[in-house]
């Protein structure tokens, strides 16, 4: 069911291409080789770029579960695959999936990009699309289509992980207990721009975590 929903979302989203930029959330890197989630997300981003569906890519993610900054690792892989380095941007603040989406959306807006889409695996897309719609963020969705992904040559190129290491790293699970991390996953630590809170209810709810509206 989830995969059929992803295919449907992709067909709807692709009708609005090309996008100025796609947002690709990060995933922990173990220091030796990529997880299948990283493999899926980076190859899918490369596919969207190669096809001309996306002109630029934002990889998002801090060092969360391991000392490696997720967005930097993903950028290295994408560059090794042949994506032009000046077409890749990294967002290093996000520690939770909702933050990946919102902080990258804000980055895209600050850079003047107007057509933005989320490009991730079907599972993450299923709940991140609900988050984006709840807050009426103008984001399209280009989730991974597994049949298409299987047709791609998905080798793992060589990278230099040391360039993505964070000094004095402390894993998120040692800084936050389970319920704090769950709160973060639900967007509980996001600093919202007032202009992105579209209803009075949302403005009241997040009034203590609101920044002045951007001009």
N, C-alpha and C positions, 0 to 999 in steps of 0.2 A: 504493500500500500504506500509506504513511504517513498519507494523508488518511482512508482507511478506518479505520485504527487510531484516529485522532483522533475520528472520528464515534462509534466504539464507546465510547471513553473518555468522551466527552461524555454519551452516553446513560446510561452507568453513573453518572457523577458527578451528573447532573441529578436522579437519583432520590433524592439526599440533600439537595436544596435545600429551604429557603433556607439559604445559608451566611452566617455572621456577616460574613465578609470574604473577598475574593479578592485574591491576590497577582499583580501585573502587573509583570514585569521590564522594565527600561528598555532603551533603545537610543539611540545617539548622535544628536544634533540638530545640523544644520549651520549654524544661525543664520538661515536664510532660509525654509525650509519643511520639512515633516515627510517623513521617509523612509516608504516603503510599510509597513515593519515597525511603526513607531510608529503610523501610520494604522490598521493592522490591530488592534494591541493595544489602543489607546485606544477605538476604536469598539466592539470586542468587550466591553471592560469596561463601557462605557456601555450596551450591549445587555443584559448580565447584570444591571446595576443597574436599568434600566428595567423589565425583566421581573420583578423581585423575586426573582431567583435569588440575588442577593448584596445584603446590606444595606450593606456598606461596601467600600471599595477601598483597597488599599495599593499605591502605585506605588513601585518600588524602583530605585535606581541613582544612582551618584555622577557626577562629571564625569570621563569615562574617555578618550574619543578626541577630544573637543572641550571648550571651556571651559564648556559648558552642563550644569548638573546635570540628569541625565535625568529623575529623578523629579519635579522641579519643573516641567519642561517638560510632562510628561504630565499633571500635575495641572492646569496652566493650560488645556490643551486640554479636559480633562474638565469643568472648571468652565464653560468657554465653551459646552460642549454642553448644559449644564443640570444636571449632577450637583451635588447639594448639597455645598457646600464642607466642611461639618462631617462629611460622610460619606467624605472622602478623607484619607488619611494618607500621608506620604512617608517612605521609608527612604533615607538619603543616604550610607550607608557602603559598600555593596556595589560592587565593581568587577568581579566575575565572576558568571556566571549561578548557580552553586551558592550563592554568597553572597547573591544576590537572594532565593533561596528560603529559606535558613536564617535569615538576619537578619530577614527579614519575618515568618517563622513565629514567631521569638522575640518580635518586636514585637507581633504579634497576641496571643500568649499573655500578654504583660505587660499588655495592655489588657483582658484578660478574655475575649477571643474564643475560642470552643472549636471552632467549625466553620469550617475554613479550606480554601480551594481555590486551586489555581494556575490562572490564566487567561492563556494565551499561545498563540502560533502552533503549528501541528502539529509543525514541525521541532524547536523548542525543547522542546515538551512531551514528545517522544519520548525525549530523554535526561534531562530533569529528572525525569520520572516514575521513571526507573530510579534516579536519585540518591535521591529521597525514599523509595522502597521499600527501597533498600539500608540506609538508616538508620532505617527503620520510622517515619518521620515521619507523624503522623496528618493527612495532607493529601489532599483530594479533587482531581479534575482536571476542568476545564471548558475544554478546548482549543477554539480557533476552528474552527467548522464553516464551510467556505468557501461552501457553497451558501446558508447563512443570511446570511453576511457580504455576499454579493453582492446580497442583497435590501434591504440597508440603504442609506439616503442617507448618503453618506460625504464630505460637504463638509469642508474644512479651515477651522475658525474662526480668527479673529484672536487673537493672544496678544502679550505683551510679553516677548520672550526675554531682555532685559537683566536682568529680575528673577531670572533663573535662572543668571546668570553667576558663575563662581568666579574670584576674584582670584588672581593668582600661579599660574595653572594650568600644570601640566606634564602632557602626555599620558602615558598608561600605557605606551605603546610606547617612550617615552624613559626611563621609570623601571624597566622590566622588559624583559629580553630574551625571545625567543620561548618558551624552555622555562620561564621563570618564569611567563609568562602562561598557558601550558598547565597548569602546576601549579595556578595559581589557578582555572582553569576546572574542574579536577578536585576542587576543594575543599581544596587543599593549604594554604591560609592561614586557614581558618576556626578560630576559637576556639570549641570545643564546650563546651556545658554537660554535665557528667558524666551527668546524668539522661537526656540524649538519646542516649547511647551504650549501646545495649541489650545488647550482647554483650561477653564478656570479651576477645574478639579485638579489637573496636573500641576498648575502653578501653585495651588495651595499645598499640595502634597510635597512638592520638592522646593518649597520656598527657602529652606535652610541650605539648599545645595544648588543655588541658582546664581549664575553669573549675568551681568548686564547684557542685554541684547546686543548683538554685533550690528554695526552700521551696514 
